[in-house]
Amino acid sequence: MSHYEKAWQAVKTRIAEAAAKAGRDPASIALTAVSKTFPAAAVREVHALGQRAFGENYVQEGAAKRAELRDLAGLDWRLIGPLQSNKTAAAAAAFDTVETVDRLRIAERLAAARAAAGVPLDVLVQVNISAEATKSGVAPEAATELACGVAALPGLRLRGFMGIAAPDADRATQRRQFARLRACRDAARERGLALDVLSMGMSADFEDAIAEGSTEVRIGSAIFGARGSHA
Ligand SMILES: *Cc1c(COP(=O)(O)O)cnc(C)c1O
């Protein structure tokens, strides 16, 4: 078994165990393999194991890997890093899902880019659940309003919410932050939005995220290994 195969299988097992512990169907939790800083060859190896969804933080890096891996079937590229408005057209072309919509202006630009292409772009609204000044994402109190605005745009398909728990917080605090994202999803549903995605949980905290209702965990280092200091 290759290193990636062992690590990927171990993550799948931990997801299934966390799901069972929470009384949830493991099939209701999708795995996004976060390949940022790792070469296209690494994505190719993990794709061969059956993995299809890959997460990237930078538009240019994701676009380059997408181009290099055009021969692979079924790849699902997800942008999970902050998006600047001058990169929206490139992001709309290189990604299948943008998880980091945190203001209407970004959504409008993505919508315009995809309207021209004729194929809707899946998006998530990123919520700042850790309340750290440096973290991107809309404030939880403003999440429902932004979601309603995004959902009304042609060219986009709003699927749900994404959040990042404070990495240094204790587990109880992280769980409260994950619960905050679920509450955003529930509030938006009450406003009539049909949302099915709750993207939360990373290598260090995904079991707690699953306990709080995550439907998509974004796992990098537990699959690919430690990233360089530039990550
Ligand atoms: C890098 C990153 C991840 C993956 O982090 P790991 O700790 O390596 O699993 C997940 N989500 C976001 C938004 C990231 O930037």
Ligand as a Chemical Component Dictionary entry (heavy atoms), coordinates in Angstrom:
data_LIG
# 
_chem_comp.id                   LIG 
_chem_comp.type                 NON-POLYMER 
_chem_comp.pdbx_formal_charge   0 
_chem_comp.three_letter_code    LIG 
# 
loop_
_chem_comp_atom.comp_id 
_chem_comp_atom.atom_id 
_chem_comp_atom.alt_atom_id 
_chem_comp_atom.type_symbol 
_chem_comp_atom.charge 
_chem_comp_atom.model_Cartn_x 
_chem_comp_atom.model_Cartn_y 
_chem_comp_atom.model_Cartn_z 
_chem_comp_atom.pdbx_ordinal 
LIG C1 C1 C 0 -5.554  24.109 4.413 1  
LIG C2 C2 C 0 -7.013  24.054 4.660 2  
LIG C3 C3 C 0 -7.656  22.854 5.033 3  
LIG C4 C4 C 0 -6.913  21.559 5.317 4  
LIG O1 O1 O 0 -6.156  21.689 6.480 5  
LIG P1 P1 P 0 -5.476  20.414 7.193 6  
LIG O2 O2 O 0 -5.285  20.858 8.587 7  
LIG O3 O3 O 0 -4.199  20.171 6.482 8  
LIG O4 O4 O 0 -6.406  19.281 7.069 9  
LIG C5 C5 C 0 -9.034  22.867 5.165 10 
LIG N1 N1 N 0 -9.758  23.991 4.971 11 
LIG C6 C6 C 0 -9.176  25.160 4.641 12 
LIG C7 C7 C 0 -10.021 26.360 4.438 13 
LIG C8 C8 C 0 -7.791  25.243 4.484 14 
LIG O5 O5 O 0 -7.232  26.420 4.166 15 
# 
loop_
_chem_comp_bond.comp_id 
_chem_comp_bond.atom_id_1 
_chem_comp_bond.atom_id_2 
_chem_comp_bond.value_order 
_chem_comp_bond.pdbx_ordinal 
LIG C1 C2 SING 1  
LIG C2 C3 SING 2  
LIG C2 C8 DOUB 3  
LIG C3 C4 SING 4  
LIG C3 C5 DOUB 5  
LIG C4 O1 SING 6  
LIG O1 P1 SING 7  
LIG P1 O2 DOUB 8  
LIG P1 O3 SING 9  
LIG P1 O4 SING 10 
LIG C5 N1 SING 11 
LIG N1 C6 DOUB 12 
LIG C6 C7 SING 13 
LIG C6 C8 SING 14 
LIG C8 O5 SING 15 
# 
